[in-house]
Amino acid sequence: MAGLETVGDTLLLQILFLLVSLPLFTLVPAAIALQRALRKTVIEDRPGVARSFFREFSWAWSRFGYVGLVVPVAMAAAAFSILFWLATPGVAGVLALCVIVPICGIGAAAYVALLAASMLAEDDATYRELMGAVRRLVLANALPLAGCVVALSTWLLLAFRLPTLIPIGSGLVPALLAWLLVRKHLDASSGATG
């Protein structure tokens, strides 16, 4: 029964993420809220999934609301660039893709690292402290982050082939990858408090 409750809470968080991120400029704060609410309600087994999500969304919006304005534009530009250069025959298209694809990979790694750092952050953490934590995570976990980027890219390719996967995992897949990245830190902190 506890397993069903965990699945239900996780799916409720995904639905809340989808609803809140519909305007697109709320995507990053909604993803951070999902990540932090996942830790508090599913991993730490606290009550109040929806209340926790909206509290965490307010926390994330005050720190990353403006980032949400830039990210959808950057994602659209990256997708357009990749599609354009894929359709361009010859060496120019290959060279452009050799630049654009790694930049997109770095962006995906930064996104997963931001989610992971947000999951570990205290409630009073500032934007500057979070960015420092993201930087430390990227430098200390370059290889695991590369694996996260490969897994995220694989999921995105699957989602483009099977669009029904998008409502099910668009928030949960990056959240799971970020959780896997910092799982040892979470286990150590819960062991210290327990």
Secondary structure, 3 states (H helix, E strand, C coil): CHHHHHHHHHHHHHHHHHHHCCCCCCHHHHHHHHHHHHHHHHHCCCCCHHHHHHHHHHHHHHHHCCHHHHHHHHHHHHHHHHHHHHHCCCHHHHHHHHHHHHHHHHHHHHHHHHHHHHHHCCCCCCHHHHHHHHHHHHHHCHHHHHHHHHHHHHHHHHHHHCCCHHHHHCCHHHHHHHHHHHHHHHHHHHHHHC
